[in-house]
Amino acid sequence: MAAEYPLAQIMMKTTSVQPYLFFNGRCEEALAFYGTALGAQLDFLMRYQESPEPMPPSRLPAGFENKVMHATFHIGGTTLMASDGCEEGVRFEGFSLSLALPTEAEVNRAFTALDDGGKVGMPLTKTFWSPRFGMVTDRFGVGWMVTVAA
């Protein structure tokens, strides 16, 4: 495929895809939770009131001035971005974040932490691709697939 599309070869070297999660007013709580549950490290955080340009009138919900406009954090070697957003409701549908950890003990710990206030979709079990795999939706509605790294 890449031979047919030379631009694809260039883009593959410079393009990245990163999850951007919107928490509808609970971003700071989510960042603290992921710090405790998964060892997430906060790299950058800007509140709406700190923006160099004001939001358009009526775009920002009342009381969101001190909410998170943009945050960048990482879990292991993966960078994620997050915000409180400006929309009604949280909708994490049609995807899950896949978390690969080096040992079964780490998978057990992370899965249990993510399940605190969440909901198990598939209990941890042995599968043909991993000695330990499970699916859980955390308290914020984010789906996770937790597995031992191959």
C-alpha positions in Angstrom: 0.0 0.0 0.0 2.7 2.5 0.9 4.4 2.0 -2.5 1.2 3.1 -4.2 0.9 6.2 -2.0 4.3 8.0 -1.5 2.6 10.7 0.6 1.6 7.9 3.0 5.3 7.2 3.6 6.0 10.8 4.5 2.9 11.1 6.7 3.7 7.9 8.6 6.9 9.6 9.8 5.3 12.8 11.0 1.7 11.9 11.9 0.4 10.8 15.2 -3.0 10.0 16.7 -3.6 10.8 20.3 -6.8 10.3 22.3 -8.6 13.5 23.4 -11.1 12.9 26.2 -13.8 15.3 27.2 -15.1 15.0 30.8 -17.9 17.6 31.0 -16.8 19.2 34.2 -15.0 16.3 35.8 -11.6 16.5 34.0 -9.6 17.5 37.1 -11.2 14.6 39.0 -10.4 12.2 36.1 -6.8 13.4 35.9 -6.3 12.8 39.7 -8.0 9.3 39.4 -5.7 8.3 36.5 -2.7 9.5 38.5 -3.6 7.2 41.4 -5.0 4.3 39.4 -2.5 4.2 36.6 0.4 6.4 37.5 -0.6 9.0 35.0 1.6 12.1 34.9 0.3 15.6 34.2 2.3 17.4 31.6 0.3 20.6 31.0 -3.0 22.1 32.2 -4.8 25.3 31.2 -8.0 26.5 32.6 -10.6 28.5 30.5 -9.9 31.6 32.5 -6.2 31.4 31.5 -6.9 31.3 27.8 -5.0 34.0 25.9 -8.2 34.5 23.9 -11.7 34.6 25.4 -14.3 32.0 24.5 -17.0 33.1 22.1 -20.1 34.4 24.1 -22.4 31.7 25.2 -19.9 28.9 24.2 -18.8 28.3 27.8 -21.3 26.8 30.3 -21.9 28.9 33.4 -19.4 28.1 36.1 -16.8 26.6 33.7 -14.3 29.5 34.0 -12.0 27.5 36.3 -12.6 24.2 34.5 -9.9 22.5 32.4 -9.7 23.9 28.9 -6.8 21.6 27.9 -4.6 19.1 29.6 -1.9 16.9 28.4 -0.9 13.8 30.4 0.9 10.5 29.8 0.4 7.0 31.0 3.7 5.1 30.4 4.9 6.2 26.9 1.5 7.3 25.7 0.3 10.9 25.6 -3.3 11.6 26.0 -5.2 14.9 26.0 -8.3 16.0 28.0 -10.7 18.8 28.7 -13.9 19.6 30.5 -15.2 20.5 27.1 -18.1 22.8 26.3 -20.8 20.3 25.4 -23.6 18.7 27.4 -23.0 15.2 28.6 -20.1 12.8 28.2 -20.2 10.3 25.4 -17.4 7.7 25.3 -18.9 5.4 22.7 -17.5 3.2 20.0 -13.9 2.8 21.4 -11.9 1.6 24.3 -8.4 2.5 25.4 -6.1 -0.5 25.4 -3.7 -0.7 28.4 -0.9 -3.2 28.0 1.2 -3.9 31.1 4.2 -6.1 31.6 3.0 -8.5 34.3 -0.2 -10.2 35.5 0.2 -8.5 38.9 0.2 -5.0 37.3 -2.8 -6.0 35.1 -4.7 -7.1 38.3 -3.8 -3.9 40.1 -4.8 -1.6 37.2 -8.0 -3.5 36.4 -9.1 -3.3 40.1 -8.3 0.4 40.3 -10.2 1.2 37.1 -13.2 -0.9 38.3 -13.5 1.3 41.5 -16.8 3.1 40.7 -16.8 1.5 37.3 -18.3 -1.6 35.6 -16.7 -4.8 34.5 -17.5 -5.7 30.9 -15.3 -8.9 30.9 -13.7 -10.2 34.0 -9.9 -10.8 34.0 -9.2 -14.1 32.4 -6.7 -16.1 30.4 -7.2 -15.8 26.6 -5.5 -17.2 23.6 -3.6 -13.9 23.1 -2.8 -13.1 26.7 -2.4 -14.8 30.1 -4.5 -12.0 31.6 -7.1 -9.8 29.8 -10.2 -8.0 30.9 -12.5 -5.1 29.9 -13.8 -2.4 32.3 -15.6 0.9 32.0 -14.3 3.3 34.6 -16.3 5.8 36.7 -16.1 8.4 33.9 -17.5 6.1 31.2 -14.1 5.5 29.5 -13.8 1.9 28.3 -10.5 0.1 29.0 -9.1 -3.2 27.7 -6.4 -4.3 30.1 -3.9 -7.0 29.1 -0.4 -8.4 29.7 1.8 -7.0 27.0 2.9 -9.6 24.5 
